[in-house]
């Protein structure tokens, strides 16, 4: 149980770091395919940690960035260097997927990553608890919650709260599942746009 919570916290941290790092690179490039972020970061990441910063400082792609963006990328590299080798590999795999997303979706993930980094420790713990319970639910129960999150997601806050009090809307769910539903809806503005996939 604790191991699952630790892995979930890691994935959230990787998500935030990934989105912010890629946003730092893409912010200055109107045509992402011309200067792929993966090529820049993989050139640096394959080196021993002690050599990465110097290699970054000498990279022509990096040198074309404005000073403020360069500093942001340096900070992302420092964060990356603190990850374990397995976590670094996971980061690079996620980065490859991230690069293939449409520009609008990358921007949305970047905004949500910034919000995630601003969460208090208590809010992060609450997120971990919610997703820990989510993972324990059978697939069909996850789907029931997922359908309701989708219905609630685009409603104004007052309409959302009214629907969350409707017995008919909540009827198929157990009290525990209702708590998960409410938790997911409250976290929706802070986390990636998609509801967690069914297990």
C-alpha positions as CSV (number, residue, x, y, z in Angstrom):
1,X,0.0,0.0,0.0
2,X,2.7,2.5,1.0
3,X,4.7,1.5,-2.1
4,X,1.8,2.3,-4.4
5,X,1.4,5.7,-2.7
6,X,5.1,6.4,-3.2
7,X,4.9,5.4,-6.9
8,X,1.8,7.6,-7.4
9,X,3.6,10.6,-5.8
10,X,6.6,9.9,-8.0
11,X,4.4,9.9,-11.1
12,X,2.8,13.1,-10.2
13,X,6.2,14.7,-9.6
14,X,7.5,13.4,-12.9
15,X,4.4,14.7,-14.6
16,X,4.9,18.2,-13.2
17,X,8.6,18.2,-13.9
18,X,8.1,16.9,-17.4
19,X,5.4,19.4,-18.4
20,X,7.3,22.3,-17.0
21,X,10.6,21.2,-18.6
22,X,9.1,20.7,-22.0
23,X,7.1,24.0,-21.7
24,X,10.4,25.8,-21.1
25,X,11.8,24.5,-24.3
26,X,8.7,24.8,-26.5
27,X,7.9,28.3,-25.3
28,X,10.3,29.8,-27.8
29,X,9.5,27.6,-30.8
30,X,6.4,28.1,-32.9
31,X,7.1,24.9,-34.9
32,X,7.9,22.2,-32.3
33,X,9.1,19.6,-34.9
34,X,11.9,21.9,-36.0
35,X,13.7,21.7,-32.6
36,X,12.5,18.6,-30.8
37,X,12.9,18.8,-27.0
38,X,13.7,15.1,-26.9
39,X,16.9,15.5,-29.0
40,X,18.2,18.3,-26.7
41,X,17.5,16.5,-23.5
42,X,18.6,13.0,-24.6
43,X,21.9,14.5,-25.8
44,X,22.5,15.7,-22.3
45,X,20.9,12.9,-20.4
46,X,23.0,10.2,-21.9
47,X,26.2,11.7,-20.4
48,X,27.4,11.1,-16.8
49,X,25.6,13.5,-14.4
50,X,28.8,15.5,-13.7
51,X,29.1,16.4,-17.4
52,X,25.5,17.2,-18.2
53,X,25.4,20.9,-17.2
54,X,28.5,21.7,-19.2
55,X,27.2,19.9,-22.2
56,X,23.9,21.8,-21.8
57,X,25.8,25.1,-21.6
58,X,27.6,24.4,-24.9
59,X,24.5,23.1,-26.8
60,X,23.6,25.4,-29.8
61,X,19.9,24.8,-29.3
62,X,20.2,25.7,-25.6
63,X,22.2,28.8,-26.4
64,X,19.4,30.2,-28.7
65,X,17.1,30.4,-25.7
66,X,16.7,33.7,-23.8
67,X,18.6,33.9,-20.5
68,X,15.4,33.5,-18.4
69,X,14.5,30.3,-20.3
70,X,18.1,29.0,-20.0
71,X,17.9,29.4,-16.3
72,X,14.6,27.5,-16.1
73,X,16.1,24.6,-18.2
74,X,19.2,24.5,-15.9
75,X,16.9,24.1,-12.9
76,X,15.0,21.3,-14.7
77,X,18.3,19.5,-15.4
78,X,19.3,19.8,-11.7
79,X,15.9,18.3,-10.8
80,X,16.4,15.5,-13.4
81,X,19.9,14.7,-12.0
82,X,18.4,14.1,-8.5
83,X,16.2,11.3,-9.9
84,X,17.3,7.6,-9.8
85,X,18.4,6.1,-13.1
86,X,15.0,4.2,-13.3
87,X,13.1,7.5,-12.7
88,X,15.3,9.3,-15.3
89,X,14.4,6.6,-17.9
90,X,10.7,7.0,-17.0
91,X,11.0,10.7,-17.4
92,X,12.6,10.4,-20.9
93,X,9.9,7.9,-22.0
94,X,7.2,10.4,-20.9
95,X,9.0,13.2,-22.6
96,X,8.9,11.3,-25.9
97,X,5.2,10.9,-25.5
98,X,4.7,14.5,-24.5
99,X,6.5,15.8,-27.5
100,X,4.0,14.1,-29.8
101,X,1.0,15.8,-28.2
102,X,-0.7,18.7,-29.9
103,X,0.6,22.1,-28.9
104,X,-2.7,23.1,-27.1
105,X,-2.6,19.9,-25.0
106,X,1.1,20.5,-24.1
107,X,0.2,24.1,-23.0
108,X,-2.7,22.8,-20.9
109,X,-0.5,20.2,-19.2
110,X,2.1,22.9,-18.5
111,X,-0.5,25.1,-16.8
112,X,-1.8,22.2,-14.7
113,X,1.8,21.2,-13.8
114,X,2.4,24.7,-12.4
115,X,-0.7,24.4,-10.3
116,X,0.3,21.0,-9.1
117,X,3.7,22.4,-7.9
118,X,1.8,25.0,-5.9
119,X,-0.2,22.4,-4.0
120,X,0.3,22.2,-0.2
121,X,1.7,19.0,1.3
122,X,-1.8,18.3,2.6
123,X,-3.4,18.6,-0.8
124,X,-0.8,16.3,-2.3
125,X,-1.5,13.7,0.4
126,X,-5.2,14.0,-0.3
127,X,-4.5,13.4,-4.0
128,X,-2.5,10.3,-3.1
129,X,-5.3,8.9,-0.8
130,X,-7.9,9.4,-3.5
131,X,-5.9,7.7,-6.2
132,X,-4.9,4.9,-3.9
133,X,-8.6,4.1,-3.3
134,X,-9.3,4.5,-7.0
135,X,-6.7,1.8,-7.8
136,X,-8.4,-0.6,-5.4
137,X,-11.8,-0.4,-7.1
138,X,-12.9,-3.0,-9.7
139,X,-12.8,-1.8,-13.2
140,X,-16.6,-1.5,-13.6
141,X,-16.8,0.6,-10.4
142,X,-14.1,2.9,-11.8
143,X,-16.1,3.3,-15.0
144,X,-19.2,4.4,-13.0
145,X,-17.1,7.1,-11.3
146,X,-15.4,8.1,-14.6
147,X,-18.8,8.7,-16.3
148,X,-19.9,11.0,-13.5
149,X,-16.6,12.9,-13.5
150,X,-17.0,13.6,-17.2
151,X,-20.6,14.8,-16.6
152,X,-19.5,17.1,-13.8
153,X,-16.3,18.4,-15.3
154,X,-17.7,21.2,-17.5
155,X,-20.5,22.3,-15.2
156,X,-20.3,25.7,-13.4
157,X,-19.4,25.1,-9.7
158,X,-22.9,25.7,-8.3
159,X,-24.5,23.3,-10.8
160,X,-21.8,20.7,-10.1
161,X,-22.4,20.9,-6.3
162,X,-26.2,20.5,-6.9
163,X,-25.7,17.4,-9.0
164,X,-23.3,16.0,-6.4
165,X,-26.2,16.1,-3.9
166,X,-28.7,14.4,-6.2
167,X,-29.5,10.9,-4.9
168,X,-30.4,9.7,-8.4
169,X,-27.0,10.8,-9.7
170,X,-25.1,9.1,-6.8
171,X,-27.4,6.1,-6.5
172,X,-25.2,3.5,-8.1
173,X,-22.2,4.5,-5.9
174,X,-21.2,3.3,-2.4
175,X,-20.4,6.0,0.1
176,X,-16.7,5.3,-0.4
177,X,-17.0,5.7,-4.1
178,X,-18.9,9.0,-3.6
179,X,-15.9,10.3,-1.6
180,X,-13.6,9.3,-4.5
181,X,-15.9,11.0,-7.0
182,X,-15.9,14.2,-5.0
183,X,-12.2,14.1,-4.5
184,X,-11.6,13.6,-8.2
185,X,-13.9,16.5,-9.1
186,X,-12.1,18.8,-6.6
187,X,-8.7,17.8,-7.9
188,X,-9.7,18.2,-11.6
189,X,-8.5,21.8,-12.0
190,X,-5.1,20.8,-10.5
191,X,-4.2,17.6,-12.3
192,X,-4.0,16.3,-15.9
193,X,-7.2,16.8,-17.8
194,X,-8.0,13.1,-18.2
195,X,-9.6,11.0,-15.4
196,X,-7.3,8.2,-14.4
197,X,-7.6,5.2,-16.7
198,X,-9.5,2.2,-15.5
199,X,-7.1,-0.5,-14.2
